[in-house]
Amino acid sequence: MKLVYTSENRILVNMASNLLENADIQTTLKNEFAGGAVGELSVFESWLELWILHDRDYERAKILLDRVERGADELPWECHRCQEQNEGTFDHCWQCQMDRDFTQSAK
C-alpha cells in the first residue's frame, strides 16, 4: 500500500479517489474521522489520505493525478493502435476508441 494523495480539502481527496477507482485502481482512505482529534493531533496529521492498495498501480495513479493537476494544457498524444493524433484531453482515441496508454504519456 502506498500513499498517493493527501489534502485538507476532503472533496479533492474524494474526487481523486473516484478518478482512480474509475481507472480500476483500488484505493482506501485513511484519517476519515481524524478531524475530531485536531488539538490532540497536529492539523496535518488529520488530513484525509488516499492510499492505493497495490504498489504496482502507484506509477499509473500518480500519472492520472498529475494529469488532473495540470488541467487541459496537456500535449496531444498518439494512439498506439492506429497512430492517430489525439488532443491531450482525450482519454480514448477518437478514431479507433482504444484507451489511452497513460504510461506512455508520462514521458
C-alpha positions in Angstrom: 0.0 0.0 0.0 1.3 3.5 -0.9 0.1 7.0 -0.2 -0.7 8.9 -3.4 -2.5 12.0 -2.3 -3.4 14.0 0.8 -5.2 17.3 1.3 -7.0 19.3 3.9 -9.8 19.5 1.4 -11.9 16.3 1.7 -13.7 17.0 -1.5 -10.5 16.9 -3.5 -9.3 13.7 -1.9 -12.7 12.0 -2.6 -12.6 13.3 -6.2 -9.0 11.8 -6.6 -10.3 8.5 -5.1 -13.2 8.4 -7.6 -10.8 9.1 -10.5 -8.5 6.2 -9.5 -11.4 3.8 -8.8 -12.8 4.6 -12.3 -9.4 3.6 -13.7 -9.6 0.3 -11.9 -7.1 1.3 -9.3 -8.2 0.1 -5.8 -7.9 2.7 -3.1 -8.6 3.2 0.6 -8.9 6.4 2.6 -7.2 7.0 5.9 -7.9 9.6 8.6 -11.6 9.8 7.5 -12.6 10.6 11.1 -9.5 12.2 12.4 -10.9 15.7 12.1 -12.3 15.4 15.6 -8.9 14.8 17.0 -7.5 18.2 15.9 -5.9 19.6 19.0 -4.6 16.2 20.1 -3.1 15.6 16.7 -1.4 18.2 14.5 -3.6 19.6 11.8 -1.5 17.9 9.1 -1.8 14.5 10.8 -5.6 14.8 10.5 -5.7 15.4 6.7 -7.6 12.8 4.7 -5.1 10.5 2.9 -5.7 8.5 -0.3 -3.7 5.2 -0.5 -3.6 2.7 -3.3 -3.9 -1.0 -2.3 -1.4 -2.4 -4.9 2.1 -1.0 -5.2 2.1 -2.0 -8.9 -0.6 0.7 -9.6 1.5 3.5 -8.0 3.0 5.0 -11.2 -0.3 4.9 -13.1 -2.1 6.5 -10.2 0.5 9.3 -10.0 0.2 9.9 -13.7 -3.6 10.2 -13.5 -3.5 12.6 -10.6 -0.8 14.7 -12.2 -2.9 15.0 -15.3 -5.8 16.4 -13.3 -3.5 18.9 -11.6 -2.1 20.1 -15.0 -5.6 20.5 -16.4 -6.3 20.9 -20.1 -2.8 22.0 -21.1 -1.9 18.5 -21.9 0.0 17.8 -25.1 -1.5 15.7 -27.9 -0.8 12.0 -27.9 -0.6 9.3 -30.5 -2.7 6.2 -30.3 -0.6 3.1 -30.0 -3.1 1.0 -32.0 -3.8 3.2 -35.1 -1.2 6.0 -34.7 -3.9 8.7 -34.8 -3.0 12.1 -33.2 -5.5 12.9 -30.4 -6.0 16.0 -28.2 -4.4 15.9 -24.8 -7.8 16.0 -23.1 -9.0 12.8 -24.8 -8.8 9.5 -22.8 -9.7 7.4 -25.8 -8.6 7.6 -29.4 -11.3 9.4 -31.4 -10.7 7.2 -34.4 -10.5 3.6 -33.0 -11.8 4.2 -29.4 -8.7 2.5 -27.9 -8.0 3.5 -24.3 -5.1 6.0 -23.9 -1.9 4.4 -22.6 -1.1 6.7 -19.7 2.2 5.1 -19.1 3.4 6.5 -22.4 2.0 10.0 -21.6 4.4 10.4 -18.7 7.4 10.9 -20.9 
